[in-house]
Structure formats: C-alpha cells, structure tokens
C-alpha cells in the first residue's frame, strides 16, 4: 500500500488531534483574594488593593466587589481573571453601576472599567495560605477611604 504525501499529512494531523484531545487540560485554580491595581487619574496615585472573594472594598467613590477569582496552574500560560462588580457611590446621588464582568490580568484592555477618574485592573489571584505577589504601590488618594491594602477604614 502506498500513501501519498497528502495521505501522510492527514494521518499526522489525525494523530496530533488525537493526542491533543487525549491530554486533559488543568482546571483553573480558584483564589480567595483578588489583587487589583487602581489608579486615580486626577492625582496620578496608584494603589494595590486586595479584595476578598465575596467581599467589598472602597477606592475613592468606587465600591469594588469580587465575585470570583481564578488563576491558571503553574504548568500553563500565566493568567489570572476575576469577576468584579464596580458601583460608584457619590454623596447625594443614587449608586451607579460602572462595571460588571470578568477582567483578565494578561489583557487589561479586553474588559476594562471605563471611568473618567479611575482605572482598575487585575494583577493576581491569591489564596489565604499564600502571600500576595503584588508589590506595594503609592498610597490611595487622600479623599479615599481605602488603605493601600484595600481594606475599608
């Protein structure tokens, strides 16, 4: 039996597809905390905020709630993603939803908070038993009720 070069190529493709399908991919590792970087565009101050999953922290007039946080296992391409709800609460005004959805550490512009004063992006997902990998940044804006670690005062 003689195989043509196209037949050999198809057989190789089928074998590579079978190998690809047979190798299970690792599941994302859920995290207990979301590490965010937040910036006040007016003062140019940058803060690193840690939000516990299921918890809410304040940054300026934003209320940031983390609903979920996932991180790829070490053997895969680095990626952290978080599902966030961001609501702006100004005195004397009704709360305004500003963002709801997944943010990705590797692609901050893919799903970003669009706000005239604040920028917010995901750095990492951490577990309570592991220290945060993020480096401390400058302190939060003076009018913020958030400390550098992101906890409410």
Secondary structure as GFF3:
##gff-version 3
##sequence-region A 1 153
A	DSSP	alpha_helix	5	22	.	.	.	ID=ss1
A	DSSP	beta_strand	29	30	.	.	.	ID=ss2
A	DSSP	beta_strand	33	40	.	.	.	ID=ss3
A	DSSP	beta_strand	45	52	.	.	.	ID=ss4
A	DSSP	beta_strand	56	59	.	.	.	ID=ss5
A	DSSP	beta_strand	62	71	.	.	.	ID=ss6
A	DSSP	beta_strand	80	88	.	.	.	ID=ss7
A	DSSP	beta_strand	96	104	.	.	.	ID=ss8
A	DSSP	beta_strand	118	126	.	.	.	ID=ss9
###
